[in-house]
Amino acid sequence: MLFRLTVSGKISLTSLIEALAMAEHRNFRKACETLRISQSSISNRIATLEAVIGFRLFERRNGARVTF
């Protein structure tokens, strides 16, 4: 599913990389520091990614916990 959505252009590779950084760090601030991007940028891209795939990837309480 993710492969088809990425190839079709509905999901960017940047969004996937940012989601992986979030899963690794479990914290928006740490992921942003690692990727050298703003928190609003990663937050918006992950929200868009979640909307495209139809479910939340992260539970956002005291950091970010992966839901899958």
TIRO-2110 file (N, C-alpha, C; in Angstrom, 1 decimal):
// TIRO-2110
0.8, -1.2, 0.0, N, 1, A
0.0, 0.0, 0.0, CA, 1, A
0.9, 1.3, 0.0, C, 1, A
1.8, 1.4, 0.9, N, 2, A
2.7, 2.5, 1.0, CA, 2, A
3.5, 2.7, -0.3, C, 2, A
4.0, 1.6, -0.8, N, 3, A
4.7, 1.6, -2.1, CA, 3, A
3.9, 2.3, -3.2, C, 3, A
2.7, 1.8, -3.4, N, 4, A
1.8, 2.3, -4.5, CA, 4, A
1.5, 3.8, -4.3, C, 4, A
1.2, 4.2, -3.0, N, 5, A
0.9, 5.6, -2.7, CA, 5, A
2.2, 6.5, -2.9, C, 5, A
3.3, 5.9, -2.7, N, 6, A
4.6, 6.7, -2.9, CA, 6, A
4.9, 6.8, -4.4, C, 6, A
4.8, 5.7, -5.1, N, 7, A
5.0, 5.8, -6.5, CA, 7, A
4.0, 6.7, -7.3, C, 7, A
2.8, 6.6, -6.8, N, 8, A
1.8, 7.5, -7.5, CA, 8, A
1.9, 8.9, -7.1, C, 8, A
2.7, 9.3, -6.1, N, 9, A
3.0, 10.7, -5.7, CA, 9, A
2.1, 11.1, -4.6, C, 9, A
1.2, 10.3, -4.1, N, 10, A
0.3, 10.7, -3.0, CA, 10, A
1.1, 10.8, -1.7, C, 10, A
2.2, 10.1, -1.5, N, 11, A
3.0, 10.2, -0.3, CA, 11, A
4.4, 10.5, -0.8, C, 11, A
5.0, 11.5, -0.2, N, 12, A
6.4, 11.8, -0.5, CA, 12, A
7.4, 11.0, 0.3, C, 12, A
8.6, 10.8, -0.3, N, 13, A
9.6, 10.1, 0.5, CA, 13, A
10.0, 10.9, 1.7, C, 13, A
9.9, 12.2, 1.6, N, 14, A
10.3, 13.0, 2.7, CA, 14, A
9.3, 12.7, 3.9, C, 14, A
8.1, 12.5, 3.6, N, 15, A
7.1, 12.2, 4.7, CA, 15, A
7.4, 10.9, 5.3, C, 15, A
7.8, 9.9, 4.5, N, 16, A
8.2, 8.6, 5.1, CA, 16, A
9.5, 8.7, 5.9, C, 16, A
10.4, 9.4, 5.5, N, 17, A
11.7, 9.6, 6.3, CA, 17, A
11.4, 10.3, 7.6, C, 17, A
10.5, 11.3, 7.6, N, 18, A
10.2, 12.0, 8.8, CA, 18, A
9.4, 11.1, 9.7, C, 18, A
8.5, 10.3, 9.2, N, 19, A
7.8, 9.3, 10.0, CA, 19, A
8.7, 8.3, 10.7, C, 19, A
9.7, 7.9, 9.9, N, 20, A
10.7, 7.0, 10.5, CA, 20, A
11.5, 7.6, 11.6, C, 20, A
11.9, 8.9, 11.4, N, 21, A
12.6, 9.6, 12.4, CA, 21, A
11.8, 9.8, 13.7, C, 21, A
10.5, 10.0, 13.5, N, 22, A
9.6, 10.1, 14.6, CA, 22, A
9.5, 8.8, 15.4, C, 22, A
9.4, 7.7, 14.6, N, 23, A
9.3, 6.4, 15.3, CA, 23, A
10.6, 6.1, 16.0, C, 23, A
11.7, 6.5, 15.5, N, 24, A
13.0, 6.2, 16.1, CA, 24, A
13.1, 7.1, 17.4, C, 24, A
12.8, 8.4, 17.3, N, 25, A
13.1, 9.3, 18.5, CA, 25, A
11.9, 9.4, 19.4, C, 25, A
10.7, 9.1, 19.0, N, 26, A
9.5, 9.1, 19.8, CA, 26, A
9.3, 10.5, 20.4, C, 26, A
9.8, 11.5, 19.7, N, 27, A
9.7, 12.9, 20.1, CA, 27, A
9.8, 13.9, 19.0, C, 27, A
8.9, 14.8, 18.8, N, 28, A
8.9, 15.7, 17.7, CA, 28, A
10.1, 16.6, 17.7, C, 28, A
10.5, 17.1, 18.9, N, 29, A
11.7, 18.0, 18.9, CA, 29, A
12.9, 17.3, 18.6, C, 29, A
13.2, 16.1, 19.0, N, 30, A
14.4, 15.3, 18.7, CA, 30, A
14.4, 14.9, 17.3, C, 30, A
13.3, 14.5, 16.7, N, 31, A
13.3, 14.2, 15.3, CA, 31, A
13.6, 15.4, 14.4, C, 31, A
13.0, 16.6, 14.8, N, 32, A
13.3, 17.8, 14.1, CA, 32, A
14.7, 18.2, 14.2, C, 32, A
15.3, 18.1, 15.3, N, 33, A
16.8, 18.4, 15.5, CA, 33, A
17.6, 17.5, 14.6, C, 33, A
17.3, 16.2, 14.6, N, 34, A
18.0, 15.2, 13.7, CA, 34, A
17.9, 15.6, 12.3, C, 34, A
16.7, 15.9, 11.8, N, 35, A
16.4, 16.2, 10.4, CA, 35, A
16.7, 17.6, 10.0, C, 35, A
16.9, 18.5, 11.0, N, 36, A
17.2, 19.9, 10.8, CA, 36, A
16.0, 20.6, 10.1, C, 36, A
14.8, 20.3, 10.6, N, 37, A
13.6, 20.9, 10.0, CA, 37, A
12.8, 21.5, 11.2, C, 37, A
11.8, 22.3, 10.9, N, 38, A
10.9, 22.9, 11.9, CA, 38, A
9.9, 21.9, 12.4, C, 38, A
9.5, 22.1, 13.6, N, 39, A
8.5, 21.2, 14.2, CA, 39, A
7.1, 21.3, 13.5, C, 39, A
6.8, 22.5, 13.0, N, 40, A
5.5, 22.6, 12.3, CA, 40, A
5.6, 21.8, 10.9, C, 40, A
6.8, 21.8, 10.3, N, 41, A
6.9, 21.1, 9.1, CA, 41, A
6.7, 19.6, 9.2, C, 41, A
7.4, 19.0, 10.2, N, 42, A
7.2, 17.6, 10.4, CA, 42, A
5.8, 17.2, 10.9, C, 42, A
5.2, 18.1, 11.7, N, 43, A
3.9, 17.9, 12.2, CA, 43, A
2.9, 17.9, 11.0, C, 43, A
3.0, 18.9, 10.2, N, 44, A
2.1, 19.0, 9.0, CA, 44, A
2.3, 17.8, 8.1, C, 44, A
3.5, 17.4, 7.8, N, 45, A
3.7, 16.3, 6.8, CA, 45, A
3.2, 15.0, 7.4, C, 45, A
3.4, 14.7, 8.7, N, 46, A
2.9, 13.5, 9.3, CA, 46, A
1.4, 13.5, 9.4, C, 46, A
0.8, 14.6, 9.7, N, 47, A
-0.7, 14.7, 9.7, CA, 47, A
-1.2, 14.4, 8.3, C, 47, A
-0.6, 15.0, 7.2, N, 48, A
-1.0, 14.7, 5.8, CA, 48, A
-0.8, 13.2, 5.5, C, 48, A
0.3, 12.6, 5.9, N, 49, A
0.5, 11.2, 5.7, CA, 49, A
-0.5, 10.4, 6.4, C, 49, A
-0.9, 10.7, 7.6, N, 50, A
-1.9, 10.0, 8.3, CA, 50, A
-3.3, 10.1, 7.6, C, 50, A
-3.6, 11.3, 7.1, N, 51, A
-4.8, 11.5, 6.3, CA, 51, A
-4.9, 10.6, 5.1, C, 51, A
-3.8, 10.6, 4.4, N, 52, A
-3.7, 9.8, 3.1, CA, 52, A
-3.9, 8.3, 3.4, C, 52, A
-3.2, 7.8, 4.4, N, 53, A
-3.3, 6.3, 4.7, CA, 53, A
-4.5, 5.9, 5.5, C, 53, A
-5.1, 6.9, 6.1, N, 54, A
-6.4, 6.7, 6.8, CA, 54, A
-6.3, 6.2, 8.2, C, 54, A
-5.2, 6.3, 8.9, N, 55, A
-5.1, 6.1, 10.3, CA, 55, A
-3.9, 6.8, 10.9, C, 55, A
-4.0, 7.0, 12.2, N, 56, A
-2.9, 7.7, 12.9, CA, 56, A
-1.7, 6.8, 13.1, C, 56, A
-0.6, 7.3, 12.9, N, 57, A
0.7, 6.6, 13.1, CA, 57, A
1.2, 6.8, 14.5, C, 57, A
0.9, 7.9, 15.1, N, 58, A
1.5, 8.2, 16.4, CA, 58, A
0.4, 8.7, 17.4, C, 58, A
0.5, 8.2, 18.6, N, 59, A
-0.3, 8.7, 19.7, CA, 59, A
0.5, 9.9, 20.3, C, 59, A
0.0, 11.1, 20.3, N, 60, A
0.7, 12.2, 20.7, CA, 60, A
0.4, 12.6, 22.2, C, 60, A
1.1, 11.9, 23.1, N, 61, A
1.0, 12.3, 24.5, CA, 61, A
2.3, 12.0, 25.2, C, 61, A
2.9, 13.0, 25.8, N, 62, A
4.2, 12.9, 26.4, CA, 62, A
5.2, 12.3, 25.4, C, 62, A
5.3, 13.0, 24.3, N, 63, A
6.1, 12.5, 23.2, CA, 63, A
5.2, 11.9, 22.1, C, 63, A
5.7, 10.9, 21.4, N, 64, A
4.9, 10.3, 20.3, CA, 64, A
5.2, 8.8, 20.3, C, 64, A
4.1, 8.1, 20.5, N, 65, A
4.2, 6.6, 20.6, CA, 65, A
3.6, 6.1, 19.3, C, 65, A
4.3, 5.1, 18.7, N, 66, A
3.9, 4.5, 17.4, CA, 66, A
2.7, 3.7, 17.7, C, 66, A
1.7, 3.8, 16.8, N, 67, A
0.4, 3.1, 17.0, CA, 67, A
0.3, 1.8, 16.3, C, 67, A
1.2, 1.5, 15.4, N, 68, A
1.1, 0.3, 14.6, CA, 68, A
2.1, -0.7, 15.0, C, 68, A
END
